[in-house]
């Protein structure tokens, strides 16, 4: 199919692309927020909310407060995402550099501890 109007073959195809892109981004962000919430709730408790808990086992029990801890971490992820999304690209450079250094440090620690465990 050859279009003379650029990459999108008209305004309706561009609109469809934009809507699909927004939906895919929201689905990906929701998946990341759920993963973020589950992993932090399992490993890091907050004294005022709940102790560390497993959402699969304790998520439906209102006495543990696990759902509140998970919801707090999901909300924290969305606040951070909105904050970073509204930043200028030049301001995001510092965050990207810090994240890269943190990744290298974490991978190095993982390598060192796995070598220590193997010996």
Biopython code that builds the backbone (N, CA, C, O; Angstrom):
import numpy as np
from Bio.PDB.StructureBuilder import StructureBuilder

atoms = [
    (1, "UNK", "N", (0.847, -1.179, 0.000)),
    (1, "UNK", "CA", (0.000, 0.000, 0.000)),
    (1, "UNK", "C", (0.883, 1.229, 0.000)),
    (1, "UNK", "O", (1.744, 1.381, 0.867)),
    (2, "UNK", "N", (0.680, 2.085, -0.941)),
    (2, "UNK", "CA", (1.478, 3.293, -1.068)),
    (2, "UNK", "C", (0.594, 4.483, -0.724)),
    (2, "UNK", "O", (-0.492, 4.655, -1.278)),
    (3, "UNK", "N", (1.079, 5.291, 0.194)),
    (3, "UNK", "CA", (0.325, 6.483, 0.595)),
    (3, "UNK", "C", (1.140, 7.712, 0.277)),
    (3, "UNK", "O", (2.362, 7.724, 0.426)),
    (4, "UNK", "N", (0.465, 8.721, -0.153)),
    (4, "UNK", "CA", (1.141, 9.965, -0.463)),
    (4, "UNK", "C", (1.147, 10.936, 0.692)),
    (4, "UNK", "O", (1.667, 12.043, 0.555)),
    (5, "UNK", "N", (0.577, 10.553, 1.848)),
    (5, "UNK", "CA", (0.443, 11.479, 2.969)),
    (5, "UNK", "C", (1.418, 11.189, 4.098)),
    (5, "UNK", "O", (1.148, 11.567, 5.238)),
    (6, "UNK", "N", (2.500, 10.557, 3.837)),
    (6, "UNK", "CA", (3.474, 10.287, 4.887)),
    (6, "UNK", "C", (3.344, 8.873, 5.438)),
    (6, "UNK", "O", (2.835, 7.974, 4.768)),
    (7, "UNK", "N", (3.797, 8.698, 6.629)),
    (7, "UNK", "CA", (3.902, 7.380, 7.222)),
    (7, "UNK", "C", (2.550, 6.767, 7.590)),
    (7, "UNK", "O", (2.431, 5.542, 7.597)),
    (8, "UNK", "N", (1.540, 7.561, 7.893)),
    (8, "UNK", "CA", (0.312, 7.039, 8.476)),
    (8, "UNK", "C", (-0.850, 6.855, 7.506)),
    (8, "UNK", "O", (-1.896, 6.356, 7.920)),
    (9, "UNK", "N", (-0.722, 7.221, 6.278)),
    (9, "UNK", "CA", (-1.808, 7.067, 5.291)),
    (9, "UNK", "C", (-3.081, 7.789, 5.701)),
    (9, "UNK", "O", (-4.179, 7.269, 5.503)),
    (10, "UNK", "N", (-2.950, 8.945, 6.252)),
    (10, "UNK", "CA", (-4.124, 9.737, 6.587)),
    (10, "UNK", "C", (-4.302, 9.929, 8.083)),
    (10, "UNK", "O", (-3.615, 9.315, 8.900)),
    (11, "UNK", "N", (-5.253, 10.806, 8.417)),
    (11, "UNK", "CA", (-5.441, 11.177, 9.822)),
    (11, "UNK", "C", (-6.070, 10.056, 10.646)),
    (11, "UNK", "O", (-5.789, 9.952, 11.840)),
    (12, "UNK", "N", (-6.917, 9.209, 10.039)),
    (12, "UNK", "CA", (-7.554, 8.139, 10.807)),
    (12, "UNK", "C", (-6.560, 7.065, 11.214)),
    (12, "UNK", "O", (-6.641, 6.524, 12.317)),
    (13, "UNK", "N", (-5.614, 6.753, 10.321)),
    (13, "UNK", "CA", (-4.589, 5.774, 10.675)),
    (13, "UNK", "C", (-3.654, 6.333, 11.750)),
    (13, "UNK", "O", (-3.202, 5.596, 12.627)),
    (14, "UNK", "N", (-3.367, 7.627, 11.681)),
    (14, "UNK", "CA", (-2.536, 8.251, 12.714)),
    (14, "UNK", "C", (-3.259, 8.241, 14.046)),
    (14, "UNK", "O", (-2.644, 7.974, 15.079)),
    (15, "UNK", "N", (-4.552, 8.526, 14.042)),
    (15, "UNK", "CA", (-5.329, 8.492, 15.275)),
    (15, "UNK", "C", (-5.348, 7.076, 15.855)),
    (15, "UNK", "O", (-5.191, 6.898, 17.063)),
    (16, "UNK", "N", (-5.540, 6.076, 15.003)),
    (16, "UNK", "CA", (-5.519, 4.687, 15.463)),
    (16, "UNK", "C", (-4.164, 4.334, 16.065)),
    (16, "UNK", "O", (-4.094, 3.664, 17.095)),
    (17, "UNK", "N", (-3.098, 4.780, 15.429)),
    (17, "UNK", "CA", (-1.751, 4.547, 15.953)),
    (17, "UNK", "C", (-1.580, 5.205, 17.320)),
    (17, "UNK", "O", (-1.067, 4.581, 18.249)),
    (18, "UNK", "N", (-2.007, 6.461, 17.450)),
    (18, "UNK", "CA", (-1.863, 7.174, 18.713)),
    (18, "UNK", "C", (-2.650, 6.501, 19.834)),
    (18, "UNK", "O", (-2.141, 6.347, 20.944)),
    (19, "UNK", "N", (-3.881, 6.101, 19.551)),
    (19, "UNK", "CA", (-4.693, 5.423, 20.568)),
    (19, "UNK", "C", (-4.062, 4.091, 20.953)),
    (19, "UNK", "O", (-4.014, 3.757, 22.137)),
    (20, "UNK", "N", (-3.581, 3.330, 19.988)),
    (20, "UNK", "CA", (-2.931, 2.050, 20.270)),
    (20, "UNK", "C", (-1.671, 2.248, 21.104)),
    (20, "UNK", "O", (-1.402, 1.474, 22.022)),
    (21, "UNK", "N", (-0.907, 3.277, 20.785)),
    (21, "UNK", "CA", (0.319, 3.560, 21.530)),
    (21, "UNK", "C", (0.013, 3.911, 22.981)),
    (21, "UNK", "O", (0.686, 3.425, 23.891)),
    (22, "UNK", "N", (-0.998, 4.751, 23.205)),
    (22, "UNK", "CA", (-1.376, 5.141, 24.564)),
    (22, "UNK", "C", (-1.872, 3.928, 25.347)),
    (22, "UNK", "O", (-1.499, 3.750, 26.506)),
    (23, "UNK", "N", (-2.704, 3.095, 24.732)),
    (23, "UNK", "CA", (-3.198, 1.898, 25.425)),
    (23, "UNK", "C", (-2.070, 0.931, 25.760)),
    (23, "UNK", "O", (-2.029, 0.390, 26.865)),
    (24, "UNK", "N", (-1.165, 0.710, 24.833)),
    (24, "UNK", "CA", (-0.045, -0.193, 25.090)),
    (24, "UNK", "C", (0.852, 0.349, 26.201)),
    (24, "UNK", "O", (1.349, -0.418, 27.026)),
    (25, "UNK", "N", (1.060, 1.654, 26.227)),
    (25, "UNK", "CA", (1.877, 2.260, 27.280)),
    (25, "UNK", "C", (1.208, 2.111, 28.637)),
    (25, "UNK", "O", (1.874, 1.779, 29.618)),
    (26, "UNK", "N", (-0.095, 2.351, 28.714)),
    (26, "UNK", "CA", (-0.811, 2.204, 29.983)),
    (26, "UNK", "C", (-0.812, 0.754, 30.466)),
    (26, "UNK", "O", (-0.669, 0.501, 31.663)),
    (27, "UNK", "N", (-0.969, -0.186, 29.560)),
    (27, "UNK", "CA", (-0.937, -1.602, 29.943)),
    (27, "UNK", "C", (0.443, -1.978, 30.469)),
    (27, "UNK", "O", (0.554, -2.681, 31.473)),
    (28, "UNK", "N", (1.490, -1.519, 29.801)),
    (28, "UNK", "CA", (2.853, -1.812, 30.257)),
    (28, "UNK", "C", (3.119, -1.172, 31.615)),
    (28, "UNK", "O", (3.705, -1.807, 32.491)),
    (29, "UNK", "N", (2.695, 0.084, 31.800)),
    (29, "UNK", "CA", (2.901, 0.743, 33.081)),
    (29, "UNK", "C", (2.121, 0.063, 34.197)),
    (29, "UNK", "O", (2.619, -0.039, 35.318)),
    (30, "UNK", "N", (0.918, -0.402, 33.918)),
    (30, "UNK", "CA", (0.159, -1.109, 34.945)),
    (30, "UNK", "C", (0.853, -2.416, 35.325)),
    (30, "UNK", "O", (0.894, -2.778, 36.501)),
    (31, "UNK", "N", (1.398, -3.123, 34.340)),
    (31, "UNK", "CA", (2.120, -4.369, 34.630)),
    (31, "UNK", "C", (3.345, -4.093, 35.489)),
    (31, "UNK", "O", (3.612, -4.817, 36.447)),
    (32, "UNK", "N", (4.088, -3.049, 35.148)),
    (32, "UNK", "CA", (5.268, -2.696, 35.947)),
    (32, "UNK", "C", (4.872, -2.274, 37.359)),
    (32, "UNK", "O", (5.558, -2.620, 38.320)),
    (33, "UNK", "N", (3.782, -1.537, 37.495)),
    (33, "UNK", "CA", (3.369, -1.100, 38.835)),
    (33, "UNK", "C", (2.930, -2.286, 39.685)),
    (33, "UNK", "O", (3.203, -2.316, 40.885)),
    (34, "UNK", "N", (2.254, -3.264, 39.084)),
    (34, "UNK", "CA", (1.860, -4.457, 39.835)),
    (34, "UNK", "C", (3.092, -5.249, 40.273)),
    (34, "UNK", "O", (3.160, -5.710, 41.412)),
    (35, "UNK", "N", (4.052, -5.407, 39.383)),
    (35, "UNK", "CA", (5.287, -6.107, 39.726)),
    (35, "UNK", "C", (6.049, -5.360, 40.815)),
    (35, "UNK", "O", (6.555, -5.980, 41.751)),
    (36, "UNK", "N", (6.135, -4.052, 40.704)),
    (36, "UNK", "CA", (6.796, -3.207, 41.699)),
    (36, "UNK", "C", (6.121, -3.372, 43.066)),
    (36, "UNK", "O", (6.794, -3.555, 44.080)),
    (37, "UNK", "N", (4.793, -3.306, 43.081)),
    (37, "UNK", "CA", (4.047, -3.424, 44.332)),
    (37, "UNK", "C", (4.185, -4.792, 44.974)),
    (37, "UNK", "O", (4.382, -4.890, 46.185)),
    (38, "UNK", "N", (4.084, -5.847, 44.182)),
    (38, "UNK", "CA", (4.181, -7.205, 44.730)),
    (38, "UNK", "C", (5.579, -7.473, 45.271)),
    (38, "UNK", "O", (5.727, -8.018, 46.365)),
    (39, "UNK", "N", (6.607, -7.094, 44.512)),
    (39, "UNK", "CA", (7.968, -7.400, 44.957)),
    (39, "UNK", "C", (8.357, -6.584, 46.189)),
    (39, "UNK", "O", (9.008, -7.115, 47.088)),
    (40, "UNK", "N", (7.975, -5.314, 46.251)),
    (40, "UNK", "CA", (8.310, -4.534, 47.438)),
    (40, "UNK", "C", (7.476, -4.943, 48.648)),
    (40, "UNK", "O", (7.987, -4.949, 49.768)),
    (41, "UNK", "N", (6.213, -5.284, 48.447)),
    (41, "UNK", "CA", (5.395, -5.730, 49.569)),
    (41, "UNK", "C", (5.933, -7.041, 50.155)),
    (41, "UNK", "O", (5.821, -7.279, 51.357)),
    (42, "UNK", "N", (6.506, -7.873, 49.316)),
    (42, "UNK", "CA", (7.067, -9.141, 49.780)),
    (42, "UNK", "C", (8.363, -8.933, 50.549)),
    (42, "UNK", "O", (8.676, -9.709, 51.452)),
    (43, "UNK", "N", (9.126, -7.888, 50.202)),
    (43, "UNK", "CA", (10.456, -7.721, 50.788)),
    (43, "UNK", "C", (10.588, -6.594, 51.802)),
    (43, "UNK", "O", (11.415, -6.682, 52.709)),
    (44, "UNK", "N", (9.793, -5.538, 51.671)),
    (44, "UNK", "CA", (9.961, -4.358, 52.525)),
    (44, "UNK", "C", (8.616, -3.986, 53.145)),
    (44, "UNK", "O", (7.701, -3.542, 52.453)),
    (45, "UNK", "N", (8.514, -4.172, 54.449)),
    (45, "UNK", "CA", (7.310, -3.759, 55.158)),
    (45, "UNK", "C", (7.449, -2.333, 55.662)),
    (45, "UNK", "O", (8.559, -1.818, 55.789)),
    (46, "UNK", "N", (6.337, -1.705, 55.945)),
    (46, "UNK", "CA", (6.317, -0.355, 56.513)),
    (46, "UNK", "C", (5.574, -0.454, 57.841)),
    (46, "UNK", "O", (4.423, -0.888, 57.868)),
    (47, "UNK", "N", (6.218, -0.056, 58.953)),
    (47, "UNK", "CA", (5.614, -0.264, 60.271)),
    (47, "UNK", "C", (4.203, 0.297, 60.433)),
    (47, "UNK", "O", (3.382, -0.326, 61.106)),
    (48, "UNK", "N", (3.894, 1.436, 59.850)),
    (48, "UNK", "CA", (2.564, 2.008, 60.008)),
    (48, "UNK", "C", (1.492, 1.322, 59.173)),
    (48, "UNK", "O", (0.300, 1.470, 59.444)),
    (49, "UNK", "N", (1.915, 0.572, 58.156)),
    (49, "UNK", "CA", (0.942, -0.060, 57.253)),
    (49, "UNK", "C", (0.875, -1.561, 57.493)),
    (49, "UNK", "O", (-0.165, -2.077, 57.902)),
    (50, "UNK", "N", (1.969, -2.263, 57.244)),
    (50, "UNK", "CA", (1.996, -3.714, 57.445)),
    (50, "UNK", "C", (3.434, -4.206, 57.362)),
    (50, "UNK", "O", (4.320, -3.534, 56.835)),
    (51, "UNK", "N", (3.629, -5.389, 57.895)),
    (51, "UNK", "CA", (4.926, -6.047, 57.753)),
    (51, "UNK", "C", (5.017, -6.617, 56.339)),
    (51, "UNK", "O", (4.015, -6.699, 55.628)),
    (52, "UNK", "N", (6.207, -7.004, 55.944)),
    (52, "UNK", "CA", (6.385, -7.613, 54.623)),
    (52, "UNK", "C", (5.503, -8.851, 54.522)),
    (52, "UNK", "O", (5.428, -9.650, 55.455)),
    (53, "UNK", "N", (4.838, -9.001, 53.382)),
    (53, "UNK", "CA", (3.885, -10.095, 53.221)),
    (53, "UNK", "C", (3.826, -10.527, 51.762)),
    (53, "UNK", "O", (4.303, -9.826, 50.870)),
    (54, "UNK", "N", (3.241, -11.676, 51.540)),
    (54, "UNK", "CA", (3.087, -12.208, 50.189)),
    (54, "UNK", "C", (1.660, -11.933, 49.730)),
    (54, "UNK", "O", (0.704, -12.394, 50.354)),
    (55, "UNK", "N", (1.516, -11.185, 48.644)),
    (55, "UNK", "CA", (0.180, -10.841, 48.149)),
    (55, "UNK", "C", (-0.612, -12.076, 47.725)),
    (55, "UNK", "O", (-1.836, -12.097, 47.860)),
    (56, "UNK", "N", (0.058, -13.088, 47.222)),
    (56, "UNK", "CA", (-0.657, -14.292, 46.786)),
    (56, "UNK", "C", (-1.278, -15.027, 47.960)),
    (56, "UNK", "O", (-2.365, -15.590, 47.833)),
    (57, "UNK", "N", (-0.605, -15.030, 49.097)),
    (57, "UNK", "CA", (-1.118, -15.756, 50.262)),
    (57, "UNK", "C", (-1.953, -14.875, 51.178)),
    (57, "UNK", "O", (-2.982, -15.316, 51.689)),
    (58, "UNK", "N", (-1.520, -13.628, 51.393)),
    (58, "UNK", "CA", (-2.146, -12.768, 52.396)),
    (58, "UNK", "C", (-2.930, -11.602, 51.817)),
    (58, "UNK", "O", (-3.421, -10.765, 52.575)),
    (59, "UNK", "N", (-3.063, -11.521, 50.506)),
    (59, "UNK", "CA", (-3.688, -10.365, 49.885)),
    (59, "UNK", "C", (-5.152, -10.170, 50.225)),
    (59, "UNK", "O", (-5.622, -9.034, 50.281)),
    (60, "UNK", "N", (-5.878, -11.240, 50.452)),
    (60, "UNK", "CA", (-7.313, -11.137, 50.738)),
    (60, "UNK", "C", (-7.625, -11.053, 52.222)),
    (60, "UNK", "O", (-8.773, -10.807, 52.591)),
    (61, "UNK", "N", (-6.637, -11.250, 53.080)),
    (61, "UNK", "CA", (-6.850, -11.219, 54.526)),
    (61, "UNK", "C", (-6.785, -9.775, 55.027)),
    (61, "UNK", "O", (-5.719, -9.163, 54.964)),
    (62, "UNK", "N", (-7.894, -9.212, 55.522)),
    (62, "UNK", "CA", (-7.879, -7.807, 55.956)),
    (62, "UNK", "C", (-7.056, -7.582, 57.226)),
    (62, "UNK", "O", (-6.676, -6.446, 57.510)),
    (63, "UNK", "N", (-6.774, -8.636, 57.995)),
    (63, "UNK", "CA", (-6.029, -8.474, 59.242)),
    (63, "UNK", "C", (-4.540, -8.219, 59.015)),
    (63, "UNK", "O", (-3.888, -7.609, 59.863)),
    (64, "UNK", "N", (-3.993, -8.670, 57.894)),
    (64, "UNK", "CA", (-2.556, -8.513, 57.666)),
    (64, "UNK", "C", (-2.194, -7.128, 57.155)),
    (64, "UNK", "O", (-1.074, -6.676, 57.389)),
    (65, "UNK", "N", (-3.084, -6.446, 56.478)),
    (65, "UNK", "CA", (-2.787, -5.141, 55.906)),
    (65, "UNK", "C", (-1.938, -5.229, 54.651)),
    (65, "UNK", "O", (-1.381, -4.230, 54.197)),
    (66, "UNK", "N", (-1.843, -6.428, 54.095)),
    (66, "UNK", "CA", (-1.004, -6.640, 52.919)),
    (66, "UNK", "C", (-1.526, -5.862, 51.708)),
    (66, "UNK", "O", (-0.738, -5.323, 50.930)),
    (67, "UNK", "N", (-2.829, -5.805, 51.550)),
    (67, "UNK", "CA", (-3.419, -5.067, 50.428)),
    (67, "UNK", "C", (-3.080, -3.580, 50.523)),
    (67, "UNK", "O", (-2.808, -2.943, 49.505)),
    (68, "UNK", "N", (-3.093, -3.027, 51.725)),
    (68, "UNK", "CA", (-2.741, -1.622, 51.903)),
    (68, "UNK", "C", (-1.287, -1.354, 51.571)),
    (68, "UNK", "O", (-0.961, -0.332, 50.967)),
    (69, "UNK", "N", (-0.404, -2.275, 51.967)),
    (69, "UNK", "CA", (1.016, -2.127, 51.653)),
    (69, "UNK", "C", (1.242, -2.193, 50.145)),
    (69, "UNK", "O", (1.982, -1.385, 49.584)),
    (70, "UNK", "N", (0.605, -3.150, 49.501)),
    (70, "UNK", "CA", (0.696, -3.278, 48.046)),
    (70, "UNK", "C", (0.160, -2.013, 47.362)),
    (70, "UNK", "O", (0.792, -1.494, 46.442)),
    (71, "UNK", "N", (-0.992, -1.519, 47.803)),
    (71, "UNK", "CA", (-1.589, -0.315, 47.208)),
    (71, "UNK", "C", (-0.691, 0.903, 47.399)),
    (71, "UNK", "O", (-0.596, 1.753, 46.513)),
    (72, "UNK", "N", (-0.035, 0.988, 48.550)),
    (72, "UNK", "CA", (0.889, 2.096, 48.789)),
    (72, "UNK", "C", (2.032, 2.066, 47.787)),
    (72, "UNK", "O", (2.388, 3.099, 47.221)),
    (73, "UNK", "N", (2.605, 0.900, 47.564)),
    (73, "UNK", "CA", (3.724, 0.791, 46.627)),
    (73, "UNK", "C", (3.284, 1.044, 45.177)),
    (73, "UNK", "O", (4.033, 1.637, 44.400)),
    (74, "UNK", "N", (2.087, 0.602, 44.812)),
    (74, "UNK", "CA", (1.571, 0.889, 43.461)),
    (74, "UNK", "C", (1.358, 2.393, 43.289)),
    (74, "UNK", "O", (1.711, 2.952, 42.251)),
    (75, "UNK", "N", (0.790, 3.043, 44.290)),
    (75, "UNK", "CA", (0.591, 4.494, 44.222)),
    (75, "UNK", "C", (1.933, 5.229, 44.153)),
    (75, "UNK", "O", (2.066, 6.217, 43.430)),
    (76, "UNK", "N", (2.919, 4.747, 44.903)),
    (76, "UNK", "CA", (4.252, 5.339, 44.867)),
    (76, "UNK", "C", (4.861, 5.220, 43.472)),
    (76, "UNK", "O", (5.495, 6.158, 42.988)),
    (77, "UNK", "N", (4.670, 4.074, 42.828)),
    (77, "UNK", "CA", (5.159, 3.890, 41.462)),
    (77, "UNK", "C", (4.507, 4.893, 40.511)),
    (77, "UNK", "O", (5.200, 5.496, 39.692)),
    (78, "UNK", "N", (3.185, 5.083, 40.605)),
    (78, "UNK", "CA", (2.482, 5.999, 39.699)),
    (78, "UNK", "C", (2.874, 7.450, 39.949)),
    (78, "UNK", "O", (2.966, 8.230, 39.002)),
    (79, "UNK", "N", (3.105, 7.828, 41.202)),
    (79, "UNK", "CA", (3.559, 9.192, 41.494)),
    (79, "UNK", "C", (4.943, 9.407, 40.890)),
    (79, "UNK", "O", (5.197, 10.439, 40.269)),
    (80, "UNK", "N", (5.845, 8.430, 41.068)),
    (80, "UNK", "CA", (7.187, 8.533, 40.491)),
    (80, "UNK", "C", (7.114, 8.595, 38.969)),
    (80, "UNK", "O", (7.825, 9.385, 38.348)),
    (81, "UNK", "N", (6.267, 7.777, 38.367)),
    (81, "UNK", "CA", (6.142, 7.766, 36.906)),
    (81, "UNK", "C", (5.636, 9.113, 36.398)),
    (81, "UNK", "O", (6.159, 9.636, 35.413)),
    (82, "UNK", "N", (4.632, 9.676, 37.054)),
    (82, "UNK", "CA", (4.124, 10.994, 36.640)),
    (82, "UNK", "C", (5.190, 12.063, 36.809)),
    (82, "UNK", "O", (5.334, 12.935, 35.952)),
    (83, "UNK", "N", (5.940, 12.006, 37.905)),
    (83, "UNK", "CA", (6.999, 12.974, 38.160)),
    (83, "UNK", "C", (8.063, 12.910, 37.068)),
    (83, "UNK", "O", (8.469, 13.948, 36.544)),
    (84, "UNK", "N", (8.515, 11.725, 36.724)),
    (84, "UNK", "CA", (9.556, 11.582, 35.700)),
    (84, "UNK", "C", (9.008, 11.939, 34.320)),
    (84, "UNK", "O", (9.723, 12.527, 33.509)),
    (85, "UNK", "N", (7.761, 11.596, 34.045)),
    (85, "UNK", "CA", (7.175, 11.888, 32.733)),
    (85, "UNK", "C", (7.035, 13.384, 32.481)),
    (85, "UNK", "O", (7.130, 13.830, 31.338)),
    (86, "UNK", "N", (6.816, 14.146, 33.511)),
    (86, "UNK", "CA", (6.630, 15.589, 33.358)),
    (86, "UNK", "C", (7.936, 16.368, 33.365)),
    (86, "UNK", "O", (7.938, 17.581, 33.156)),
    (87, "UNK", "N", (9.051, 15.677, 33.605)),
    (87, "UNK", "CA", (10.358, 16.346, 33.599)),
    (87, "UNK", "C", (10.820, 16.601, 32.173)),
    (87, "UNK", "O", (10.420, 15.906, 31.239)),
    (88, "UNK", "N", (11.662, 17.603, 32.024)),
    (88, "UNK", "CA", (12.308, 17.876, 30.757)),
    (88, "UNK", "C", (13.373, 16.806, 30.504)),
    (88, "UNK", "O", (13.920, 16.240, 31.451)),
    (89, "UNK", "N", (13.665, 16.529, 29.239)),
    (89, "UNK", "CA", (14.648, 15.496, 28.913)),
    (89, "UNK", "C", (16.021, 15.813, 29.490)),
    (89, "UNK", "O", (16.743, 14.902, 29.895)),
    (90, "UNK", "N", (16.391, 17.088, 29.536)),
    (90, "UNK", "CA", (17.696, 17.439, 30.094)),
    (90, "UNK", "C", (17.749, 17.145, 31.597)),
    (90, "UNK", "O", (18.818, 16.842, 32.128)),
    (91, "UNK", "N", (16.616, 17.233, 32.278)),
    (91, "UNK", "CA", (16.570, 16.916, 33.704)),
    (91, "UNK", "C", (16.555, 15.406, 33.938)),
    (91, "UNK", "O", (16.969, 14.942, 35.000)),
    (92, "UNK", "N", (16.088, 14.647, 32.968)),
    (92, "UNK", "CA", (16.046, 13.193, 33.110)),
    (92, "UNK", "C", (17.422, 12.557, 32.956)),
    (92, "UNK", "O", (17.609, 11.399, 33.330)),
    (93, "UNK", "N", (18.381, 13.290, 32.415)),
    (93, "UNK", "CA", (19.714, 12.725, 32.216)),
    (93, "UNK", "C", (20.331, 12.274, 33.534)),
    (93, "UNK", "O", (20.938, 11.205, 33.600)),
    (94, "UNK", "N", (20.182, 13.071, 34.571)),
    (94, "UNK", "CA", (20.733, 12.702, 35.883)),
    (94, "UNK", "C", (20.133, 11.417, 36.408)),
    (94, "UNK", "O", (20.839, 10.582, 36.973)),
    (95, "UNK", "N", (18.831, 11.253, 36.225)),
    (95, "UNK", "CA", (18.165, 10.026, 36.671)),
    (95, "UNK", "C", (18.657, 8.835, 35.858)),
    (95, "UNK", "O", (18.890, 7.760, 36.411)),
    (96, "UNK", "N", (18.816, 9.018, 34.553)),
    (96, "UNK", "CA", (19.288, 7.926, 33.704)),
    (96, "UNK", "C", (20.716, 7.521, 34.045)),
    (96, "UNK", "O", (21.037, 6.333, 34.052)),
    (97, "UNK", "N", (21.573, 8.492, 34.327)),
    (97, "UNK", "CA", (22.952, 8.180, 34.707)),
    (97, "UNK", "C", (22.980, 7.462, 36.049)),
    (97, "UNK", "O", (23.698, 6.474, 36.206)),
    (98, "UNK", "N", (22.209, 7.944, 37.016)),
    (98, "UNK", "CA", (22.157, 7.290, 38.326)),
    (98, "UNK", "C", (21.604, 5.869, 38.214)),
    (98, "UNK", "O", (22.092, 4.958, 38.883)),
    (99, "UNK", "N", (20.587, 5.676, 37.370)),
    (99, "UNK", "CA", (20.023, 4.332, 37.189)),
    (99, "UNK", "C", (21.037, 3.397, 36.536)),
    (99, "UNK", "O", (21.103, 2.219, 36.888)),
    (100, "UNK", "N", (21.826, 3.902, 35.595)),
    (100, "UNK", "CA", (22.851, 3.082, 34.958)),
    (100, "UNK", "C", (23.931, 2.690, 35.951)),
    (100, "UNK", "O", (24.363, 1.537, 35.971)),
    (101, "UNK", "N", (24.371, 3.628, 36.770)),
    (101, "UNK", "CA", (25.379, 3.324, 37.793)),
    (101, "UNK", "C", (24.818, 2.314, 38.791)),
    (101, "UNK", "O", (25.523, 1.390, 39.197)),
    (102, "UNK", "N", (23.567, 2.480, 39.185)),
    (102, "UNK", "CA", (22.946, 1.536, 40.120)),
    (102, "UNK", "C", (22.855, 0.139, 39.508)),
    (102, "UNK", "O", (23.096, -0.850, 40.201)),
    (103, "UNK", "N", (22.512, 0.041, 38.224)),
    (103, "UNK", "CA", (22.456, -1.263, 37.565)),
    (103, "UNK", "C", (23.816, -1.944, 37.553)),
    (103, "UNK", "O", (23.925, -3.132, 37.854)),
    (104, "UNK", "N", (24.855, -1.186, 37.202)),
    (104, "UNK", "CA", (26.207, -1.747, 37.172)),
    (104, "UNK", "C", (26.614, -2.209, 38.575)),
    (104, "UNK", "O", (27.194, -3.284, 38.729)),
    (105, "UNK", "N", (26.315, -1.411, 39.586)),
    (105, "UNK", "CA", (26.642, -1.772, 40.967)),
    (105, "UNK", "C", (25.878, -3.022, 41.408)),
    (105, "UNK", "O", (26.458, -3.919, 42.019)),
    (106, "UNK", "N", (24.603, -3.084, 41.106)),
    (106, "UNK", "CA", (23.791, -4.236, 41.499)),
    (106, "UNK", "C", (24.256, -5.502, 40.791)),
    (106, "UNK", "O", (24.349, -6.560, 41.414)),
    (107, "UNK", "N", (24.549, -5.406, 39.496)),
    (107, "UNK", "CA", (25.029, -6.577, 38.758)),
    (107, "UNK", "C", (26.390, -7.020, 39.299)),
    (107, "UNK", "O", (26.647, -8.218, 39.416)),
    (108, "UNK", "N", (27.264, -6.063, 39.630)),
    (108, "UNK", "CA", (28.562, -6.410, 40.208)),
    (108, "UNK", "C", (28.395, -7.114, 41.547)),
    (108, "UNK", "O", (29.070, -8.109, 41.810)),
    (109, "UNK", "N", (27.496, -6.604, 42.402)),
    (109, "UNK", "CA", (27.239, -7.260, 43.685)),
    (109, "UNK", "C", (26.660, -8.656, 43.492)),
    (109, "UNK", "O", (27.007, -9.584, 44.222)),
    (110, "UNK", "N", (25.783, -8.801, 42.512)),
    (110, "UNK", "CA", (25.219, -10.138, 42.232)),
    (110, "UNK", "C", (26.313, -11.102, 41.789)),
    (110, "UNK", "O", (26.327, -12.266, 42.190)),
    (111, "UNK", "N", (27.230, -10.609, 40.961)),
    (111, "UNK", "CA", (28.320, -11.474, 40.512)),
    (111, "UNK", "C", (29.229, -11.865, 41.668)),
    (111, "UNK", "O", (29.613, -13.028, 41.789)),
    (112, "UNK", "N", (29.576, -10.900, 42.521)),
    (112, "UNK", "CA", (30.464, -11.190, 43.647)),
    (112, "UNK", "C", (29.829, -12.144, 44.643)),
    (112, "UNK", "O", (30.487, -13.061, 45.134)),
    (113, "UNK", "N", (28.559, -11.936, 44.943)),
    (113, "UNK", "CA", (27.911, -12.817, 45.926)),
    (113, "UNK", "C", (27.677, -14.208, 45.355)),
    (113, "UNK", "O", (27.712, -15.187, 46.101)),
    (114, "UNK", "N", (27.443, -14.320, 44.067)),
    (114, "UNK", "CA", (27.265, -15.669, 43.489)),
    (114, "UNK", "C", (28.589, -16.411, 43.440)),
    (114, "UNK", "O", (28.609, -17.630, 43.605)),
    (115, "UNK", "N", (29.696, -15.710, 43.219)),
    (115, "UNK", "CA", (31.010, -16.362, 43.268)),
    (115, "UNK", "C", (31.312, -16.807, 44.683)),
    (115, "UNK", "O", (31.843, -17.898, 44.896)),
    (116, "UNK", "N", (30.977, -15.973, 45.652)),
    (116, "UNK", "CA", (31.199, -16.350, 47.056)),
    (116, "UNK", "C", (30.360, -17.535, 47.481)),
    (116, "UNK", "O", (30.803, -18.334, 48.306)),
    (117, "UNK", "N", (29.168, -17.670, 46.944)),
    (117, "UNK", "CA", (28.292, -18.792, 47.310)),
    (117, "UNK", "C", (28.750, -20.079, 46.663)),
    (117, "UNK", "O", (28.527, -21.162, 47.204)),
    (118, "UNK", "N", (29.390, -19.971, 45.506)),
    (118, "UNK", "CA", (29.809, -21.180, 44.793)),
    (118, "UNK", "C", (31.046, -21.808, 45.430)),
    (118, "UNK", "O", (31.279, -23.007, 45.280)),
    (119, "UNK", "N", (31.832, -21.013, 46.132)),
    (119, "UNK", "CA", (33.073, -21.537, 46.722)),
    (119, "UNK", "C", (32.801, -22.250, 48.012)),
    (119, "UNK", "O", (33.727, -22.755, 48.646)),
]
sb = StructureBuilder()
sb.init_structure("model")
sb.init_model(0)
sb.init_chain("A")
sb.init_seg("    ")
for serial, (resi, resn, name, xyz) in enumerate(atoms, 1):
    if name == "N":
        sb.init_residue(resn, " ", resi, " ")
    sb.init_atom(name, np.array(xyz, "f"), 0.0, 1.0, " ", f" {name:<3s}", serial, name[0])
structure = sb.get_structure()
